[in-house]
Amino acid sequence: MTRVFADTSFYVAAVNPRDSLHSLATDKSRNLRGDIITTEHVLIEVGNWLARSGDRKVFLELMKNIGADRRTKSGSRRFHSI
């Protein structure tokens, strides 16, 4: 089974259609046959980036999707919105 590490730039590109790597990130995500490994630190960085850009709702939706995705593994499977 293939495992890949998803860093901050991957998630930012995946949720931002204006990002130059958006198409690549979404294509890789759709076609991956294996697990996505990330860390809570990466998710905090993504949250900070999206908060600065005014996309807090996008972050909450991303966290919901990550929490529901059985392929994504992180330090915590529990994602809560406040």
Phi, psi and omega in degrees: 000136178279138174234136177233150177264127178260118179261182182304315183298328177297309182293321179298314179296321182296324184263354184246101182299340180275350180289139182296340180256011183303309182299318179297315181296315181291323177296313179298319181296317180293324188262359181292133176247078181164196184266149173253122180254134176213180179233163176296328178298319177298314182295327175294317177299318178298316178300318178296317180297314181290328178295320179294326182272002178081017183252049181297324178295325177296319179297316180298320177294319177300314180297321177298315181293319178296317180298329181271347184275112181293341180280340184269127180240133176217184180295341182215136176268356181257118179240123182242143173257147182253000000 
